[in-house]
Amino acid sequence: MKLLMTRDDVMNFIRSNEIALIAFLNMNKSDDRYFHDVLAVLERRAGYLISFAFVDVTKSDLGNENLLPPNSSTPFVALYIKGVKAFEQEGCFGEFMSDLAALKQGIKDVLKSRGYKTLF
């Protein structure tokens, strides 16, 4: 999973990938480090269909314009299809299989509704 450090990195990643999933994580928090592991498993299962990246909000420079919605907390995941945000999820359950299943199902539903065949 690619680490993005700046706002330009994030915008370039979204533009250069047809389907891009970006996680905004605070790697100083145990819940967010755990959620990174959930995403790593999902990334392996998704294969080539989705490009995965994350932003460590404690170390990145997102500039004046924050890419997180106001008052949101980490972990926060956003899925972009052709540059447009199509799905987002904030927080986690704290149980590996539940988090994996919820994220996977949400992404699958969005992709299928837009005519993509999912592999996971």
C-alpha positions as CSV (number, residue, x, y, z in Angstrom):
1,M,0.0,0.0,0.0
2,K,1.5,3.3,-1.1
3,L,2.1,6.1,1.4
4,L,1.0,9.6,0.3
5,M,2.6,12.5,2.0
6,T,1.2,15.7,0.3
7,R,-2.1,17.0,-1.1
8,D,-0.5,16.8,-4.5
9,D,0.4,13.1,-4.0
10,V,-3.2,12.4,-3.1
11,M,-4.6,14.3,-6.0
12,N,-2.2,12.7,-8.5
13,F,-3.0,9.2,-7.1
14,I,-6.8,9.9,-7.6
15,R,-6.2,11.2,-11.1
16,S,-3.9,8.4,-12.2
17,N,-6.0,5.5,-11.0
18,E,-9.4,4.6,-12.4
19,I,-10.4,3.2,-9.0
20,A,-8.5,4.6,-6.0
21,L,-9.0,3.8,-2.3
22,I,-7.3,6.2,0.1
23,A,-7.2,5.6,3.8
24,F,-6.6,8.5,6.2
25,L,-5.0,7.1,9.3
26,N,-3.3,8.3,12.4
27,M,-0.5,5.8,12.8
28,N,0.0,6.9,16.4
29,K,-3.3,5.3,17.3
30,S,-3.6,1.5,17.7
31,D,-7.0,1.4,16.1
32,D,-5.6,3.0,12.9
33,R,-2.6,0.7,12.8
34,Y,-5.0,-2.2,13.1
35,F,-7.2,-0.8,10.3
36,H,-4.1,-0.6,8.1
37,D,-3.8,-4.4,8.5
38,V,-7.5,-4.8,7.5
39,L,-6.8,-2.7,4.4
40,A,-3.7,-4.8,3.5
41,V,-5.8,-8.0,3.5
42,L,-8.4,-6.3,1.4
43,E,-5.8,-5.0,-1.0
44,R,-4.5,-8.6,-1.5
45,R,-8.0,-9.9,-2.2
46,A,-9.0,-7.0,-4.6
47,G,-6.1,-7.8,-7.0
48,Y,-5.5,-5.3,-9.7
49,L,-9.0,-3.7,-9.7
50,I,-8.4,-1.1,-6.9
51,S,-5.3,0.9,-6.3
52,F,-4.7,1.4,-2.5
53,A,-2.9,4.1,-0.7
54,F,-2.9,5.7,2.7
55,V,-2.1,9.1,4.3
56,D,-0.6,9.2,7.8
57,V,-2.4,12.4,9.0
58,T,0.3,13.0,11.7
59,K,3.2,13.1,9.1
60,S,1.6,14.4,5.9
61,D,1.4,17.9,4.5
62,L,-2.1,18.2,3.1
63,G,-1.8,21.9,2.7
64,N,-4.5,24.4,3.4
65,E,-7.3,22.3,1.9
66,N,-7.9,19.3,4.1
67,L,-9.2,16.2,2.2
68,L,-11.1,14.9,5.2
69,P,-14.6,16.1,5.8
70,P,-15.0,18.5,8.8
71,N,-15.2,16.9,12.2
72,S,-14.3,13.5,10.8
73,S,-12.1,11.1,12.7
74,T,-9.7,8.4,11.7
75,P,-9.7,5.8,10.3
76,F,-11.4,7.3,7.3
77,V,-11.6,5.6,3.9
78,A,-12.6,7.1,0.6
79,L,-13.1,5.3,-2.7
80,Y,-12.8,7.3,-5.9
81,I,-14.0,6.1,-9.3
82,K,-12.7,8.1,-12.2
83,G,-11.8,11.0,-9.9
84,V,-15.1,11.2,-8.1
85,K,-15.7,10.1,-4.5
86,A,-18.1,7.2,-4.6
87,F,-17.8,5.7,-1.1
88,E,-16.6,6.7,2.3
89,Q,-16.4,5.0,5.7
90,E,-15.4,6.5,9.0
91,G,-14.3,4.6,12.0
92,C,-14.1,0.8,12.6
93,F,-15.7,-1.9,14.7
94,G,-12.5,-3.1,16.2
95,E,-13.1,-6.7,15.2
96,F,-11.1,-7.9,12.2
97,M,-13.6,-10.0,10.3
98,S,-16.4,-7.5,10.9
99,D,-14.3,-4.6,9.6
100,L,-13.1,-6.5,6.6
101,A,-16.7,-7.7,5.7
102,A,-18.2,-4.2,6.1
103,L,-15.6,-2.5,4.0
104,K,-15.6,-5.2,1.4
105,Q,-19.4,-5.2,1.1
106,G,-19.7,-1.5,0.9
107,I,-17.0,-1.3,-1.9
108,K,-18.5,-4.2,-3.8
109,D,-22.0,-2.6,-3.8
110,V,-20.7,0.7,-5.1
111,L,-18.6,-1.0,-7.8
112,K,-21.4,-3.3,-9.0
113,S,-23.8,-0.4,-9.2
114,R,-21.3,1.3,-11.5
115,G,-20.9,-1.8,-13.7
116,Y,-17.6,-3.1,-12.4
117,K,-17.1,-6.8,-11.8
118,T,-15.5,-7.4,-8.5
119,L,-13.0,-10.2,-7.9
120,F,-13.2,-10.4,-4.1
